[in-house]
Amino acid sequence: LTPTGSTSTKVELRGNVLLLECIAAGLPTPVIRWIKEGGELPANRTFFENFKKTLKIIDVSEADSGNYKCIARNMLGSAHHVISVTVKAAPYWITAPRNLVLSPGEDGTLICRANGNPKPNISWLANGVPI
């Protein structure tokens, strides 16, 4: 089984295509199956190529992080390999701040929600000066 050993790691960026490869040798030729440990492969974004040797997940998100196991099996036995996937993400808006126009004496609220992996730090500045 390639990759060799029982585990390996893979890092991918949010929004990219995740490609995991598992090549098995044997006689009769093994059938390959993919599972996500503790979860499901994402519906409508998961594709298999090269007779299931390649698992392809499009538009990956942080929720796609986890352990993916390929299992190669024929009538004489099986072998498996676990690939630990981490999806990293540059900061992105969950709720971007919006312009706020206030009259003198009025109160207002600005909301800023961002996410990413690693989690971004949020700083507030007024006219370029930290608040």
A tleap script that builds the chain and sets N, CA, C and O, in Angstrom:
source leaprc.protein.ff14SB
mol = sequence {
  NLEU THR PRO THR GLY SER THR SER THR LYS
  VAL GLU LEU ARG GLY ASN VAL LEU LEU LEU
  GLU CYS ILE ALA ALA GLY LEU PRO THR PRO
  VAL ILE ARG TRP ILE LYS GLU GLY GLY GLU
  LEU PRO ALA ASN ARG THR PHE PHE GLU ASN
  PHE LYS LYS THR LEU LYS ILE ILE ASP VAL
  SER GLU ALA ASP SER GLY ASN TYR LYS CYS
  ILE ALA ARG ASN MET LEU GLY SER ALA HIE
  HIE VAL ILE SER VAL THR VAL LYS ALA ALA
  PRO TYR TRP ILE THR ALA PRO ARG ASN LEU
  VAL LEU SER PRO GLY GLU ASP GLY THR LEU
  ILE CYS ARG ALA ASN GLY ASN PRO LYS PRO
  ASN ILE SER TRP LEU ALA ASN GLY VAL PRO
  CILE
}
set mol.1.N position { 0.853 -1.184 0.000 }
set mol.1.CA position { 0.000 0.000 0.000 }
set mol.1.C position { 0.891 1.237 0.000 }
set mol.1.O position { 1.853 1.323 0.763 }
set mol.2.N position { 0.566 2.174 -0.848 }
set mol.2.CA position { 1.271 3.454 -0.895 }
set mol.2.C position { 0.253 4.556 -0.629 }
set mol.2.O position { -0.762 4.588 -1.325 }
set mol.3.N position { 0.446 5.449 0.314 }
set mol.3.CA position { 1.669 5.689 1.065 }
set mol.3.C position { 1.983 4.578 2.062 }
set mol.3.O position { 1.089 3.853 2.500 }
set mol.4.N position { 3.251 4.452 2.412 }
set mol.4.CA position { 3.683 3.402 3.324 }
set mol.4.C position { 3.377 3.791 4.763 }
set mol.4.O position { 3.069 4.947 5.051 }
set mol.5.N position { 3.465 2.828 5.651 }
set mol.5.CA position { 3.178 3.081 7.055 }
set mol.5.C position { 1.684 3.099 7.308 }
set mol.5.O position { 0.886 2.894 6.394 }
set mol.6.N position { 1.309 3.346 8.560 }
set mol.6.CA position { -0.108 3.295 8.903 }
set mol.6.C position { -0.783 4.657 8.841 }
set mol.6.O position { -2.004 4.733 8.710 }
set mol.7.N position { 0.014 5.761 8.935 }
set mol.7.CA position { -0.592 7.090 8.905 }
set mol.7.C position { 0.278 8.084 8.154 }
set mol.7.O position { 1.483 7.889 7.995 }
set mol.8.N position { -0.362 9.160 7.695 }
set mol.8.CA position { 0.339 10.294 7.103 }
set mol.8.C position { -0.525 11.540 7.340 }
set mol.8.O position { -1.646 11.443 7.839 }
set mol.9.N position { 0.011 12.700 6.977 }
set mol.9.CA position { -0.720 13.943 7.182 }
set mol.9.C position { -0.802 14.729 5.886 }
set mol.9.O position { 0.026 14.577 4.988 }
set mol.10.N position { -1.824 15.577 5.812 }
set mol.10.CA position { -2.019 16.426 4.632 }
set mol.10.C position { -2.643 17.730 5.112 }
set mol.10.O position { -3.570 17.715 5.922 }
set mol.11.N position { -2.136 18.866 4.613 }
set mol.11.CA position { -2.687 20.178 4.921 }
set mol.11.C position { -3.184 20.784 3.619 }
set mol.11.O position { -2.484 20.769 2.607 }
set mol.12.N position { -4.408 21.320 3.656 }
set mol.12.CA position { -4.977 21.960 2.468 }
set mol.12.C position { -5.602 23.281 2.880 }
set mol.12.O position { -5.978 23.458 4.039 }
set mol.13.N position { -5.717 24.216 1.931 }
set mol.13.CA position { -6.302 25.518 2.202 }
set mol.13.C position { -7.788 25.516 1.878 }
set mol.13.O position { -8.222 24.897 0.907 }
set mol.14.N position { -8.564 26.218 2.702 }
set mol.14.CA position { -10.010 26.348 2.520 }
set mol.14.C position { -10.318 26.817 1.103 }
set mol.14.O position { -9.677 27.733 0.587 }
set mol.15.N position { -11.308 26.180 0.480 }
set mol.15.CA position { -11.719 26.543 -0.872 }
set mol.15.C position { -10.989 25.786 -1.966 }
set mol.15.O position { -11.436 25.786 -3.113 }
set mol.16.N position { -9.876 25.141 -1.641 }
set mol.16.CA position { -9.116 24.380 -2.631 }
set mol.16.C position { -9.709 22.984 -2.827 }
set mol.16.O position { -10.699 22.611 -2.198 }
set mol.17.N position { -9.077 22.235 -3.712 }
set mol.17.CA position { -9.443 20.838 -3.950 }
set mol.17.C position { -8.506 19.959 -3.133 }
set mol.17.O position { -7.285 20.092 -3.223 }
set mol.18.N position { -9.077 19.064 -2.340 }
set mol.18.CA position { -8.294 18.103 -1.558 }
set mol.18.C position { -8.169 16.825 -2.367 }
set mol.18.O position { -9.173 16.251 -2.788 }
set mol.19.N position { -6.935 16.376 -2.586 }
set mol.19.CA position { -6.675 15.118 -3.292 }
set mol.19.C position { -5.917 14.188 -2.361 }
set mol.19.O position { -4.829 14.525 -1.894 }
set mol.20.N position { -6.484 13.020 -2.089 }
set mol.20.CA position { -5.824 11.998 -1.287 }
set mol.20.C position { -5.646 10.774 -2.165 }
set mol.20.O position { -6.566 10.368 -2.874 }
set mol.21.N position { -4.438 10.180 -2.115 }
set mol.21.CA position { -4.136 9.051 -2.990 }
set mol.21.C position { -3.771 7.831 -2.166 }
set mol.21.O position { -3.089 7.924 -1.145 }
set mol.22.N position { -4.241 6.690 -2.632 }
set mol.22.CA position { -3.971 5.419 -1.975 }
set mol.22.C position { -3.837 4.361 -3.074 }
set mol.22.O position { -4.807 4.054 -3.766 }
set mol.23.N position { -2.639 3.808 -3.228 }
set mol.23.CA position { -2.384 2.836 -4.288 }
set mol.23.C position { -2.060 1.489 -3.647 }
set mol.23.O position { -1.140 1.382 -2.836 }
set mol.24.N position { -2.817 0.476 -4.014 }
set mol.24.CA position { -2.643 -0.848 -3.418 }
set mol.24.C position { -2.226 -1.855 -4.475 }
set mol.24.O position { -2.681 -1.806 -5.618 }
set mol.25.N position { -1.351 -2.770 -4.073 }
set mol.25.CA position { -0.940 -3.863 -4.949 }
set mol.25.C position { -1.417 -5.173 -4.346 }
set mol.25.O position { -1.512 -5.296 -3.125 }
set mol.26.N position { -1.710 -6.125 -5.169 }
set mol.26.CA position { -2.134 -7.442 -4.703 }
set mol.26.C position { -2.697 -8.246 -5.860 }
set mol.26.O position { -2.966 -7.709 -6.935 }
set mol.27.N position { -2.870 -9.534 -5.629 }
set mol.27.CA position { -3.438 -10.423 -6.636 }
set mol.27.C position { -4.397 -11.365 -5.932 }
set mol.27.O position { -3.949 -12.152 -5.098 }
set mol.28.N position { -5.664 -11.331 -6.215 }
set mol.28.CA position { -6.325 -10.462 -7.183 }
set mol.28.C position { -6.243 -8.987 -6.782 }
set mol.28.O position { -6.040 -8.655 -5.614 }
set mol.29.N position { -6.405 -8.110 -7.782 }
set mol.29.CA position { -6.285 -6.671 -7.562 }
set mol.29.C position { -7.253 -6.230 -6.460 }
set mol.29.O position { -8.448 -6.515 -6.537 }
set mol.30.N position { -6.741 -5.534 -5.431 }
set mol.30.CA position { -7.606 -5.101 -4.332 }
set mol.30.C position { -8.606 -4.022 -4.762 }
set mol.30.O position { -8.345 -3.225 -5.663 }
set mol.31.N position { -9.743 -4.026 -4.096 }
set mol.31.CA position { -10.753 -2.979 -4.255 }
set mol.31.C position { -10.492 -1.959 -3.148 }
set mol.31.O position { -10.255 -2.328 -1.998 }
set mol.32.N position { -10.538 -0.678 -3.501 }
set mol.32.CA position { -10.256 0.381 -2.526 }
set mol.32.C position { -11.557 1.045 -2.099 }
set mol.32.O position { -12.436 1.320 -2.916 }
set mol.33.N position { -11.656 1.298 -0.790 }
set mol.33.CA position { -12.808 1.982 -0.210 }
set mol.33.C position { -12.284 3.101 0.677 }
set mol.33.O position { -11.258 2.939 1.337 }
set mol.34.N position { -12.978 4.237 0.699 }
set mol.34.CA position { -12.599 5.392 1.516 }
set mol.34.C position { -13.671 5.680 2.543 }
set mol.34.O position { -14.862 5.604 2.238 }
set mol.35.N position { -13.261 6.014 3.768 }
set mol.35.CA position { -14.193 6.453 4.790 }
set mol.35.C position { -13.577 7.637 5.541 }
set mol.35.O position { -12.358 7.804 5.571 }
set mol.36.N position { -14.433 8.441 6.137 }
set mol.36.CA position { -13.966 9.497 7.044 }
set mol.36.C position { -14.295 9.016 8.447 }
set mol.36.O position { -15.457 8.776 8.775 }
set mol.37.N position { -13.259 8.874 9.277 }
set mol.37.CA position { -13.461 8.361 10.628 }
set mol.37.C position { -14.315 9.339 11.428 }
set mol.37.O position { -14.021 10.534 11.474 }
set mol.38.N position { -15.368 8.831 12.055 }
set mol.38.CA position { -16.237 9.656 12.891 }
set mol.38.C position { -17.131 10.593 12.110 }
set mol.38.O position { -17.684 11.527 12.689 }
set mol.39.N position { -17.291 10.378 10.826 }
set mol.39.CA position { -18.137 11.266 10.027 }
set mol.39.C position { -18.426 10.673 8.664 }
set mol.39.O position { -18.149 9.504 8.396 }
set mol.40.N position { -18.982 11.500 7.821 }
set mol.40.CA position { -19.343 11.086 6.473 }
set mol.40.C position { -18.506 11.866 5.456 }
set mol.40.O position { -18.105 13.002 5.708 }
set mol.41.N position { -18.254 11.247 4.317 }
set mol.41.CA position { -17.642 11.985 3.216 }
set mol.41.C position { -18.666 13.014 2.746 }
set mol.41.O position { -19.849 12.690 2.645 }
set mol.42.N position { -18.241 14.253 2.455 }
set mol.42.CA position { -19.208 15.296 2.108 }
set mol.42.C position { -19.983 14.971 0.826 }
set mol.42.O position { -19.397 14.724 -0.228 }
set mol.43.N position { -21.294 14.978 0.945 }
set mol.43.CA position { -22.155 14.693 -0.210 }
set mol.43.C position { -22.020 15.815 -1.236 }
set mol.43.O position { -21.843 16.977 -0.870 }
set mol.44.N position { -22.104 15.475 -2.494 }
set mol.44.CA position { -22.079 16.409 -3.627 }
set mol.44.C position { -20.733 17.087 -3.863 }
set mol.44.O position { -20.598 17.847 -4.821 }
set mol.45.N position { -19.729 16.832 -3.012 }
set mol.45.CA position { -18.400 17.424 -3.224 }
set mol.45.C position { -17.316 16.362 -3.282 }
set mol.45.O position { -16.138 16.687 -3.438 }
set mol.46.N position { -17.701 15.085 -3.157 }
set mol.46.CA position { -16.737 13.983 -3.118 }
set mol.46.C position { -16.764 13.228 -4.444 }
set mol.46.O position { -17.824 12.858 -4.948 }
set mol.47.N position { -15.583 13.012 -4.986 }
set mol.47.CA position { -15.449 12.285 -6.246 }
set mol.47.C position { -14.301 11.285 -6.113 }
set mol.47.O position { -13.366 11.496 -5.340 }
set mol.48.N position { -14.383 10.205 -6.869 }
set mol.48.CA position { -13.325 9.191 -6.885 }
set mol.48.C position { -12.750 9.123 -8.285 }
set mol.48.O position { -13.484 9.158 -9.272 }
set mol.49.N position { -11.425 9.026 -8.365 }
set mol.49.CA position { -10.745 8.946 -9.656 }
set mol.49.C position { -9.780 7.772 -9.638 }
set mol.49.O position { -9.445 7.252 -8.573 }
set mol.50.N position { -9.335 7.356 -10.813 }
set mol.50.CA position { -8.339 6.287 -10.962 }
set mol.50.C position { -8.761 5.015 -10.227 }
set mol.50.O position { -7.992 4.468 -9.437 }
set mol.51.N position { -9.983 4.545 -10.487 }
set mol.51.CA position { -10.498 3.324 -9.858 }
set mol.51.C position { -10.460 3.418 -8.329 }
set mol.51.O position { -10.074 2.469 -7.647 }
set mol.52.N position { -10.867 4.577 -7.806 }
set mol.52.CA position { -10.936 4.891 -6.377 }
set mol.52.C position { -9.574 5.032 -5.702 }
set mol.52.O position { -9.495 5.098 -4.475 }
set mol.53.N position { -8.498 5.079 -6.495 }
set mol.53.CA position { -7.178 5.305 -5.900 }
set mol.53.C position { -7.050 6.736 -5.388 }
set mol.53.O position { -6.274 7.000 -4.470 }
set mol.54.N position { -7.808 7.661 -5.980 }
set mol.54.CA position { -7.757 9.064 -5.581 }
set mol.54.C position { -9.117 9.504 -5.068 }
set mol.54.O position { -10.137 9.343 -5.738 }
set mol.55.N position { -9.107 10.067 -3.856 }
set mol.55.CA position { -10.299 10.687 -3.282 }
set mol.55.C position { -10.167 12.184 -3.523 }
set mol.55.O position { -9.149 12.783 -3.176 }
set mol.56.N position { -11.188 12.790 -4.115 }
set mol.56.CA position { -11.166 14.211 -4.455 }
set mol.56.C position { -12.356 14.888 -3.785 }
set mol.56.O position { -13.504 14.497 -3.998 }
set mol.57.N position { -12.073 15.914 -2.968 }
set mol.57.CA position { -13.129 16.700 -2.340 }
set mol.57.C position { -12.929 18.139 -2.791 }
set mol.57.O position { -11.874 18.729 -2.560 }
set mol.58.N position { -13.952 18.702 -3.440 }
set mol.58.CA position { -13.831 20.062 -3.945 }
set mol.58.C position { -14.325 21.061 -2.902 }
set mol.58.O position { -15.132 20.722 -2.036 }
set mol.59.N position { -13.832 22.293 -2.994 }
set mol.59.CA position { -14.240 23.407 -2.132 }
set mol.59.C position { -14.192 23.019 -0.655 }
set mol.59.O position { -15.200 23.112 0.045 }
set mol.60.N position { -13.028 22.586 -0.184 }
set mol.60.CA position { -12.900 22.118 1.196 }
set mol.60.C position { -13.111 23.245 2.197 }
set mol.60.O position { -12.823 24.409 1.918 }
set mol.61.N position { -13.620 22.875 3.367 }
set mol.61.CA position { -13.804 23.821 4.467 }
set mol.61.C position { -13.198 23.200 5.717 }
set mol.61.O position { -12.758 22.050 5.703 }
set mol.62.N position { -13.181 23.977 6.803 }
set mol.62.CA position { -12.621 23.482 8.046 }
set mol.62.C position { -13.342 22.223 8.523 }
set mol.62.O position { -12.737 21.383 9.189 }
set mol.63.N position { -14.615 22.082 8.195 }
set mol.63.CA position { -15.385 20.896 8.599 }
set mol.63.C position { -14.871 19.620 7.930 }
set mol.63.O position { -15.173 18.517 8.385 }
set mol.64.N position { -14.105 19.765 6.861 }
set mol.64.CA position { -13.554 18.592 6.179 }
set mol.64.C position { -12.275 18.082 6.832 }
set mol.64.O position { -11.746 17.047 6.425 }
set mol.65.N position { -11.770 18.795 7.842 }
set mol.65.CA position { -10.609 18.306 8.582 }
set mol.65.C position { -10.987 17.000 9.278 }
set mol.65.O position { -12.138 16.812 9.672 }
set mol.66.N position { -10.022 16.107 9.426 }
set mol.66.CA position { -10.273 14.844 10.114 }
set mol.66.C position { -9.411 13.738 9.553 }
set mol.66.O position { -8.495 13.980 8.767 }
set mol.67.N position { -9.717 12.514 9.969 }
set mol.67.CA position { -8.961 11.344 9.530 }
set mol.67.C position { -9.713 10.604 8.438 }
set mol.67.O position { -10.866 10.211 8.613 }
set mol.68.N position { -9.043 10.420 7.313 }
set mol.68.CA position { -9.599 9.692 6.174 }
set mol.68.C position { -8.856 8.372 6.046 }
set mol.68.O position { -7.626 8.335 6.060 }
set mol.69.N position { -9.605 7.302 5.924 }
set mol.69.CA position { -8.989 5.974 5.850 }
set mol.69.C position { -9.276 5.349 4.492 }
set mol.69.O position { -10.419 5.289 4.040 }
set mol.70.N position { -8.199 4.884 3.853 }
set mol.70.CA position { -8.394 4.080 2.649 }
set mol.70.C position { -8.170 2.624 3.037 }
set mol.70.O position { -7.227 2.289 3.754 }
set mol.71.N position { -9.043 1.785 2.556 }
set mol.71.CA position { -8.989 0.350 2.858 }
set mol.71.C position { -8.902 -0.398 1.538 }
set mol.71.O position { -9.769 -0.257 0.675 }
set mol.72.N position { -7.848 -1.196 1.388 }
set mol.72.CA position { -7.670 -2.021 0.194 }
set mol.72.C position { -7.944 -3.468 0.595 }
set mol.72.O position { -7.353 -3.979 1.547 }
set mol.73.N position { -8.846 -4.123 -0.140 }
set mol.73.CA position { -9.257 -5.473 0.248 }
set mol.73.C position { -9.406 -6.365 -0.991 }
set mol.73.O position { -9.946 -5.957 -2.019 }
set mol.74.N position { -8.910 -7.583 -0.851 }
set mol.74.CA position { -9.259 -8.637 -1.801 }
set mol.74.C position { -9.624 -9.867 -0.984 }
set mol.74.O position { -9.645 -9.796 0.244 }
set mol.75.N position { -9.910 -10.982 -1.625 }
set mol.75.CA position { -10.397 -12.161 -0.894 }
set mol.75.C position { -9.353 -12.753 0.051 }
set mol.75.O position { -9.686 -13.597 0.882 }
set mol.76.N position { -8.097 -12.324 -0.063 }
set mol.76.CA position { -7.046 -12.873 0.784 }
set mol.76.C position { -6.701 -12.009 1.992 }
set mol.76.O position { -5.965 -12.440 2.879 }
set mol.77.N position { -7.237 -10.782 2.024 }
set mol.77.CA position { -6.942 -9.924 3.167 }
set mol.77.C position { -7.167 -8.460 2.858 }
set mol.77.O position { -7.758 -8.100 1.839 }
set mol.78.N position { -6.679 -7.618 3.766 }
set mol.78.CA position { -6.862 -6.180 3.582 }
set mol.78.C position { -5.684 -5.418 4.183 }
set mol.78.O position { -4.923 -5.944 4.995 }
set mol.79.N position { -5.562 -4.171 3.760 }
set mol.79.CA position { -4.576 -3.244 4.301 }
set mol.79.C position { -5.256 -1.891 4.363 }
set mol.79.O position { -6.169 -1.615 3.584 }
set mol.80.N position { -4.814 -1.036 5.293 }
set mol.80.CA position { -5.408 0.298 5.369 }
set mol.80.C position { -4.352 1.344 5.700 }
set mol.80.O position { -3.264 1.035 6.186 }
set mol.81.N position { -4.710 2.586 5.419 }
set mol.81.CA position { -3.847 3.730 5.709 }
set mol.81.C position { -4.747 4.894 6.104 }
set mol.81.O position { -5.779 5.130 5.476 }
set mol.82.N position { -4.348 5.626 7.157 }
set mol.82.CA position { -5.112 6.774 7.635 }
set mol.82.C position { -4.349 8.052 7.302 }
set mol.82.O position { -3.165 8.182 7.614 }
set mol.83.N position { -5.046 8.996 6.661 }
set mol.83.CA position { -4.464 10.288 6.331 }
set mol.83.C position { -5.168 11.340 7.187 }
set mol.83.O position { -6.377 11.539 7.074 }
set mol.84.N position { -4.401 12.006 8.037 }
set mol.84.CA position { -4.935 13.054 8.900 }
set mol.84.C position { -4.911 14.370 8.127 }
set mol.84.O position { -3.844 14.872 7.772 }
set mol.85.N position { -6.100 14.927 7.869 }
set mol.85.CA position { -6.236 16.131 7.050 }
set mol.85.C position { -6.544 17.331 7.940 }
set mol.85.O position { -7.433 17.278 8.790 }
set mol.86.N position { -5.795 18.417 7.731 }
set mol.86.CA position { -6.065 19.685 8.396 }
set mol.86.C position { -6.345 20.719 7.314 }
set mol.86.O position { -5.553 20.891 6.388 }
set mol.87.N position { -7.482 21.408 7.440 }
set mol.87.CA position { -7.817 22.471 6.496 }
set mol.87.C position { -7.531 23.806 7.172 }
set mol.87.O position { -8.128 24.129 8.199 }
set mol.88.N position { -6.623 24.574 6.596 }
set mol.88.CA position { -6.268 25.905 7.089 }
set mol.88.C position { -7.065 26.940 6.299 }
set mol.88.O position { -7.490 26.683 5.172 }
set mol.89.N position { -7.261 28.111 6.903 }
set mol.89.CA position { -8.035 29.146 6.220 }
set mol.89.C position { -7.497 30.524 6.572 }
set mol.89.O position { -7.284 30.839 7.743 }
set mol.90.N position { -7.280 31.340 5.549 }
set mol.90.CA position { -6.978 32.754 5.774 }
set mol.90.C position { -8.229 33.384 6.387 }
set mol.90.O position { -9.328 32.863 6.201 }
set mol.91.N position { -8.084 34.483 7.106 }
set mol.91.CA position { -9.273 35.108 7.697 }
set mol.91.C position { -10.337 35.409 6.639 }
set mol.91.O position { -10.026 35.829 5.524 }
set mol.92.N position { -11.593 35.186 7.016 }
set mol.92.CA position { -12.722 35.495 6.127 }
set mol.92.C position { -13.884 35.979 6.983 }
set mol.92.O position { -13.989 35.643 8.162 }
set mol.93.N position { -14.753 36.774 6.369 }
set mol.93.CA position { -15.876 37.367 7.087 }
set mol.93.C position { -17.008 36.383 7.283 }
set mol.93.O position { -17.426 35.710 6.341 }
set mol.94.N position { -17.499 36.301 8.493 }
set mol.94.CA position { -18.788 35.674 8.779 }
set mol.94.C position { -19.838 36.783 8.723 }
set mol.94.O position { -20.871 36.639 8.068 }
set mol.95.N position { -19.562 37.891 9.418 }
set mol.95.CA position { -20.365 39.115 9.325 }
set mol.95.C position { -19.388 40.277 9.227 }
set mol.95.O position { -18.698 40.593 10.196 }
set mol.96.N position { -19.327 40.908 8.076 }
set mol.96.CA position { -18.406 42.031 7.881 }
set mol.96.C position { -19.007 43.289 8.500 }
set mol.96.O position { -20.227 43.459 8.490 }
set mol.97.N position { -18.172 44.165 9.035 }
set mol.97.CA position { -18.699 45.429 9.558 }
set mol.97.C position { -19.347 46.242 8.440 }
set mol.97.O position { -18.900 46.209 7.294 }
set mol.98.N position { -20.408 46.975 8.792 }
set mol.98.CA position { -21.094 47.824 7.809 }
set mol.98.C position { -20.961 49.276 8.242 }
set mol.98.O position { -20.769 49.572 9.421 }
set mol.99.N position { -21.065 50.167 7.279 }
set mol.99.CA position { -21.024 51.588 7.596 }
set mol.99.C position { -22.171 51.930 8.539 }
set mol.99.O position { -23.266 51.375 8.441 }
set mol.100.N position { -21.896 52.849 9.446 }
set mol.100.CA position { -22.894 53.253 10.425 }
set mol.100.C position { -22.918 54.774 10.464 }
set mol.100.O position { -21.893 55.408 10.719 }
set mol.101.N position { -24.085 55.362 10.212 }
set mol.101.CA position { -24.242 56.810 10.241 }
set mol.101.C position { -25.103 57.152 11.443 }
set mol.101.O position { -26.235 56.682 11.552 }
set mol.102.N position { -24.571 57.972 12.351 }
set mol.102.CA position { -25.273 58.339 13.574 }
set mol.102.C position { -25.358 59.850 13.699 }
set mol.102.O position { -24.462 60.579 13.272 }
set mol.103.N position { -26.432 60.296 14.281 }
set mol.103.CA position { -26.580 61.712 14.636 }
set mol.103.C position { -25.958 61.910 16.008 }
set mol.103.O position { -25.812 60.950 16.764 }
set mol.104.N position { -25.587 63.146 16.342 }
set mol.104.CA position { -25.039 63.400 17.678 }
set mol.104.C position { -25.980 62.893 18.769 }
set mol.104.O position { -27.186 63.137 18.728 }
set mol.105.N position { -25.408 62.181 19.748 }
set mol.105.CA position { -26.182 61.644 20.866 }
set mol.105.C position { -26.764 60.264 20.621 }
set mol.105.O position { -27.267 59.641 21.556 }
set mol.106.N position { -26.712 59.766 19.386 }
set mol.106.CA position { -27.244 58.431 19.094 }
set mol.106.C position { -26.223 57.357 19.448 }
set mol.106.O position { -25.013 57.576 19.395 }
set mol.107.N position { -26.750 56.185 19.813 }
set mol.107.CA position { -25.906 55.017 20.037 }
set mol.107.C position { -25.943 54.133 18.798 }
set mol.107.O position { -26.911 54.159 18.037 }
set mol.108.N position { -24.910 53.368 18.603 }
set mol.108.CA position { -24.872 52.428 17.487 }
set mol.108.C position { -23.980 51.251 17.817 }
set mol.108.O position { -23.162 51.303 18.735 }
set mol.109.N position { -24.154 50.207 17.062 }
set mol.109.CA position { -23.373 48.993 17.268 }
set mol.109.C position { -22.729 48.574 15.950 }
set mol.109.O position { -23.389 48.503 14.914 }
set mol.110.N position { -21.443 48.302 16.010 }
set mol.110.CA position { -20.730 47.733 14.873 }
set mol.110.C position { -20.446 46.274 15.180 }
set mol.110.O position { -19.975 45.942 16.268 }
set mol.111.N position { -20.731 45.413 14.232 }
set mol.111.CA position { -20.521 43.972 14.425 }
set mol.111.C position { -19.465 43.503 13.442 }
set mol.111.O position { -19.515 43.811 12.252 }
set mol.112.N position { -18.511 42.754 13.965 }
set mol.112.CA position { -17.440 42.201 13.140 }
set mol.112.C position { -17.239 40.748 13.559 }
set mol.112.O position { -16.783 40.474 14.669 }
set mol.113.N position { -17.580 39.822 12.669 }
set mol.113.CA position { -17.367 38.408 12.958 }
set mol.113.C position { -16.515 37.822 11.838 }
set mol.113.O position { -16.879 37.873 10.664 }
set mol.114.N position { -15.382 37.268 12.229 }
set mol.114.CA position { -14.461 36.674 11.263 }
set mol.114.C position { -14.042 35.303 11.762 }
set mol.114.O position { -14.109 35.008 12.955 }
set mol.115.N position { -13.609 34.475 10.824 }
set mol.115.CA position { -13.121 33.147 11.181 }
set mol.115.C position { -11.902 32.844 10.335 }
set mol.115.O position { -11.567 33.591 9.416 }
set mol.116.N position { -11.252 31.761 10.648 }
set mol.116.CA position { -10.069 31.308 9.925 }
set mol.116.C position { -9.391 30.234 10.740 }
set mol.116.O position { -9.775 29.978 11.881 }
set mol.117.N position { -8.386 29.604 10.166 }
set mol.117.CA position { -7.623 28.591 10.882 }
set mol.117.C position { -6.149 28.795 10.534 }
set mol.117.O position { -5.731 28.485 9.419 }
set mol.118.N position { -5.357 29.316 11.477 }
set mol.118.CA position { -5.673 29.570 12.882 }
set mol.118.C position { -6.651 30.732 13.037 }
set mol.118.O position { -6.766 31.581 12.153 }
set mol.119.N position { -7.360 30.761 14.181 }
set mol.119.CA position { -8.375 31.768 14.445 }
set mol.119.C position { -7.746 33.158 14.420 }
set mol.119.O position { -6.735 33.392 15.083 }
set mol.120.N position { -8.345 34.098 13.649 }
set mol.120.CA position { -7.751 35.432 13.551 }
set mol.120.C position { -8.017 36.278 14.796 }
set mol.120.O position { -9.004 36.076 15.503 }
set mol.121.N position { -7.108 37.237 15.050 }
set mol.121.CA position { -7.316 38.237 16.090 }
set mol.121.C position { -8.046 39.409 15.452 }
set mol.121.O position { -7.723 39.809 14.334 }
set mol.122.N position { -9.025 39.960 16.155 }
set mol.122.CA position { -9.787 41.105 15.656 }
set mol.122.C position { -9.357 42.339 16.430 }
set mol.122.O position { -9.332 42.332 17.660 }
set mol.123.N position { -9.017 43.401 15.703 }
set mol.123.CA position { -8.632 44.675 16.316 }
set mol.123.C position { -9.553 45.762 15.784 }
set mol.123.O position { -9.931 45.757 14.612 }
set mol.124.N position { -9.906 46.690 16.658 }
set mol.124.CA position { -10.731 47.834 16.271 }
set mol.124.C position { -9.854 49.080 16.279 }
set mol.124.O position { -9.094 49.315 17.219 }
set mol.125.N position { -9.973 49.882 15.207 }
set mol.125.CA position { -9.239 51.135 15.100 }
set mol.125.C position { -10.211 52.236 14.676 }
set mol.125.O position { -11.133 51.989 13.898 }
set mol.126.N position { -10.007 53.439 15.183 }
set mol.126.CA position { -10.766 54.608 14.750 }
set mol.126.C position { -9.770 55.564 14.113 }
set mol.126.O position { -8.835 56.021 14.771 }
set mol.127.N position { -9.969 55.871 12.817 }
set mol.127.CA position { -9.049 56.718 12.063 }
set mol.127.C position { -7.612 56.229 12.169 }
set mol.127.O position { -6.682 57.028 12.278 }
set mol.128.N position { -7.438 54.918 12.135 }
set mol.128.CA position { -6.108 54.301 12.150 }
set mol.128.C position { -5.501 54.177 13.524 }
set mol.128.O position { -4.366 53.715 13.647 }
set mol.129.N position { -6.214 54.571 14.568 }
set mol.129.CA position { -5.689 54.511 15.941 }
set mol.129.C position { -6.440 53.417 16.704 }
set mol.129.O position { -7.671 53.408 16.702 }
set mol.130.N position { -5.725 52.500 17.354 }
set mol.130.CA position { -6.421 51.448 18.115 }
set mol.130.C position { -7.354 52.049 19.178 }
set mol.130.O position { -7.031 53.034 19.842 }
set mol.131.N position { -8.508 51.417 19.305 }
set mol.131.CA position { -9.488 51.872 20.309 }
set mol.131.C position { -9.170 51.214 21.641 }
set mol.131.O position { -9.865 51.452 22.629 }
savepdb mol mol.pdb
quit
